[in-house]
Amino acid sequence: MDKNTKKELQSAAFERLISHLRERKDVQNIDLMNLAGFCRNCLSKWYREEAGKKGIEISDPDAREHVYGMPYSEWKDKYQK
């Protein structure tokens, strides 16, 4: 498999994971941390850090909105138990 195809597949899998987590609002971040060792906030931090490596500045709120599909404060109000 060539490098570009591999990156495209990894990107698609990442977006699919984000989509899945957006649909599973019943799964709390603490549950993810306890079971998997990462949560939605970790994903947003990794996304922001990888952008920074490319010289792209993404704010923490914008990175979280990419993962949550809405502003983090809105998600917390609606879904955090």
C-alpha positions in Angstrom: 0.0 0.0 0.0 1.4 3.4 -0.9 1.9 6.1 1.7 -0.9 8.4 0.5 -3.5 5.6 0.5 -2.5 4.6 4.0 -2.9 8.2 5.2 -6.3 8.5 3.5 -7.5 5.3 5.2 -6.2 6.4 8.6 -7.9 9.8 8.1 -11.2 8.1 7.2 -10.9 5.8 10.2 -10.3 8.8 12.5 -13.3 10.6 11.1 -15.4 7.4 11.5 -14.3 7.2 15.2 -15.3 10.8 15.7 -18.7 10.2 14.0 -19.2 7.1 16.2 -18.4 9.0 19.4 -20.8 11.9 18.3 -23.6 9.3 17.9 -22.8 7.6 21.3 -23.5 10.6 23.5 -24.5 8.1 26.2 -20.8 7.1 26.6 -19.2 9.5 29.0 -15.6 10.6 28.8 -14.9 9.1 32.2 -16.1 5.7 30.8 -13.8 6.0 27.8 -10.8 7.0 30.1 -11.5 4.1 32.4 -11.8 1.5 29.6 -9.6 2.8 26.9 -7.2 5.3 28.5 -8.4 8.2 26.2 -11.5 10.3 25.7 -12.9 12.8 23.3 -10.8 15.6 24.9 -7.7 13.5 24.3 -8.7 13.1 20.6 -9.2 16.9 20.3 -5.8 17.5 22.0 -4.0 15.1 19.6 -5.8 16.7 16.7 -4.6 20.2 17.8 -1.1 18.9 18.4 -0.8 17.3 15.0 -2.0 20.5 13.4 0.7 22.4 15.3 3.4 20.1 13.9 2.2 21.3 10.4 2.3 24.9 11.5 -1.5 25.1 11.7 -2.8 26.8 14.8 -6.1 25.4 16.1 -7.5 26.6 19.3 -8.5 24.1 22.0 -12.2 25.1 21.7 -12.1 24.7 17.9 -10.4 21.3 18.2 -13.0 20.1 20.7 -15.8 21.4 18.5 -14.3 19.2 15.6 -14.5 16.1 17.8 -17.8 16.9 19.6 -19.6 18.3 16.6 -20.7 21.3 18.7 -19.1 23.7 21.2 -17.8 21.7 24.2 -19.9 23.8 26.6 -23.1 22.9 24.7 -22.2 19.2 24.7 -21.5 19.3 28.5 -24.8 21.0 29.2 -26.8 18.5 27.0 -25.0 15.2 27.6 -22.6 15.2 30.5 -24.0 13.4 33.5 
